[in-house]
Amino acid sequence: MNASSLNGASSRSRPAFSKKAEGVVAVVPMKPLHLAKSRLSKLLDPGRRAALTIGMFTRVVTAALESSMAEIWVVGGDDEVRRLAVKLGARWIEDAGKGLNEAVTAAMDAADDAGLPSMYLPADLPFLRSTDIAALLTASENGTKLALAPAQRDGGTNAMLVPSRSAFRPVLGRDSFRLHKDLALRLGMRYAVCESPGFALDLDTPADLKLCMERESGFLESLIGIHGQPSGSVSGTAQQ
């Protein structure tokens, strides 16, 4: 598929859907790989951080592809992200670099143009499965109700399903789960909370990496193909 641009584009230049497209659009934002997971720089060199990012991204896109999505849009990243997104069967969309909330909002606006609900999925959910996505779809009553998935730390939001033709748009960041609930109340929108386990942990910090390694034997080997510990140690007290 050809790359498209969302940010700052008119509705005519946004990605077009088939007339038969039904369901939900998954929106997966990405950073260029050289900028990814900088908080892990004391444990992993740039190449391993990029490989870890790609490994998690592949898991997330695969889970979305195994679910009943109309399309999967990967927003942003770099040439390697673009090539992998297309290879996996997703659509890659250029990001104008205005920020996470702006990129996700532009994609949701484009889905709105087609009358389809949209699902924000972070690319750093290492344990996401299609069953988690199915749980979010169920909580949203098949895309007709706002559904939010909380992060297990920092009060963040690790997924959301936004109905079409709604005024709700993301305010992602620290404490965003509370902010999203407050916004829904101000807009008079019903919402559901989905606590399916694959949404709980997003991998950003050394403490997150330690949890992942404790949860899945061979976690790093599986995602980035290395053996043994990364440079540094994650076995002791992790720095936040």
N, C-alpha and C positions, 0 to 999 in steps of 0.2 A: 504494500500500500504506500501511496505517496504521503510524505509528511504534510501536515496541515498546520496552520497557525490559528490560534484562538484569541490571544490577547490583542485587544485593539482592533479586532477584525469585525466587519459587518456580518450580519446573519447570513448573507449570501455566500461569504467566503468560509463559513464554518463547515466542519465535516458534514457531509450529506449522508442520510440514512436510506437504506432500501425502504420502499413502501411497506415491505413485509416485516420490518424490524419491530420487535416487541420486546418487552422486558425492561431491564435496568442497564444503564451504562455505568461500568466501573471506571473510576478515575484514579489513576496511580501516578502521583507526582514523583519526579526524580531530580536529583542534583547531578551535575557533571561529576564523574567518578573521582577526579582529583580533589574535590571538595567534600567528599563523603566521609562521615564517621571520624571527624577530626578529634573528637573527644577520646578516641581510642589510640591516639598517636604514640602514647608511651608504651603501649603493648603490641601494636601491630605497625609494620612499616607501610608506606603508601600502597605498595602493590597488594599486600594482604588485606588492607582495608578496602581497596577497590574490589578484590575478589570476594570478600565477605559481603559487600553491598550487592554485587551481582548475584551471589548465591541466594540471598534473602529475596531479592527482586524476582528471581526465577520462581521461587516457591510461591510468592504472592500471585504472580501472573498465572502460574499453573493452576492454583486454587480457583482463581476467577474463571479461567477457561473451562474448568470442570464444573462450573456452576451455570445457572440459567441466565446468563448475561446477554443483552442485545449486542454489546460490543465492549471491548476493553480498550481504554485510551491511556496510553503512557504519555505523560506530559513532562517534557524537559529531559535533561540529561545531556549526553554527548553522543558522538557518532557510535561508540560501542553500545551504548544503551539503545540507540535507535535500531542498530542492526539486530540486536538480540530481541527487542520487542517485536519487530517484524517477523523474525525467524520463529518466535513462539506463537505467533498468530494474533498479536495485538496491533493496534494502530498507534503509531508514534506521532505526537503533536509537538510542534515547536513551542517553547516557552519564551516569552519576551523578557524574562528575568526580573519581573516586578515584585516577586515574593510568592511564598507558598499560598497564602489566602487568595491572592489575586489570580494565580494560575488555576487553582481549584474552582474559584468562582466563575472564571471564563469558561471552563469546561462544563460546569453545571448550567450556565446560561445556554450553551450550545445544545445540551441535552434537552433543556426546556423548549428550545425552538422546535424540536421533534416531538414534544409532548411526552417525553420519557423521564422517569425518575433517575436519579444518579446516586451512585455509591462511592464515597471517598474511601480509598484503601491505601494506607501508608505502605511503602515498599520495604519497610524494615520490621515486618512481623514474621519472625523466623518459624513460628509454629502454626501459622495460619493454614487451615484446611477448608475444603469446599463445604464441610459440615458447618463451619463457623459462618460462612457466607449465607448458607441456607437458614441458619438461625436468625441472622439479621433480617433476611427477607421475610421470614415468618413474623418476627417482631413488628415489621413495618406493614403487616397485612398486605403483603405482595406489592409494596411500593406506594401504598396510599396513605401511610402515616410516617411521620419522622421517627427514625430509630437511631439511637446513639449507643456506641460501645465505649465504655470508659477504659482508660489506661490504669494499670495497677499502681503507678507512681505519678507524681507531679500534677495530678488532677487533669491530665490531658484527655484527648478524645482520639481513640485509635481506629475508629471507623464511624461512618454515618451514612444513612440512606435518607435522601431528601426527595420528597414527592415532587412531581412536576408541577409547574405553574404556582410555586410557592415563593414567598419573599425571603425564605430562610437561606442564609449563606454563611459559610464557615468563618469562625474567628479562632483559628487554630493557634496553639501555643500553650504556655503554662496556664493551668486553671481553666482550660477551654471547656471542659465538661460542664462546669458550673455556668460558664458564660453561655454555652449553647442551650442549656435548660432555661436560663433566664430569658434568652432571646425567643425561644419557643413560647414561653408564657406571655411575653409582650406581644407576640404576633397572634396569640390565641390559637396556637397549634397544639393538637394532641401529640404526645411523643411516647415512645417506649424505650426502655433501657435493655440492651442486650449484653449479657455477661458471658458469652460463649468463650471458652478458654483461649482460643487462638488469637483473640483480640487483646488479651491482657498485657502481654509483654512486647514492647518495641525495644529494639536493641540500639542504645545510644551510648551508654556509659560503661566503664570497666565493671561496675557492679552488675549491670545487665548481662554483660558477656559471661561473667562468673555464673550467674543463674542459668544461662543457656547451657553452659558446659556441664553444670550439675544435672540439668534436666535431660539432656540428650548425650548419651555416650558417643564420643567421636564427633562432637558438634563441629569443631573447626575443620577437622579432616573432611567431613562431609561437605561443608560449604566452600572451603578454599583449598582443599587438597594438600594440607601440610601435615606433618607428623610431630607429635610432642607439643610442648607449650610454645606460645608466641614469645617474641622478645619481651623480657620483663616477666612478671609473674602475676597471675590472677588468683592465686591460691590463698593469698592473704587478704587483709582488709582492703577492699576496693575504694578508690578515691572517687567521690562524686564530682 
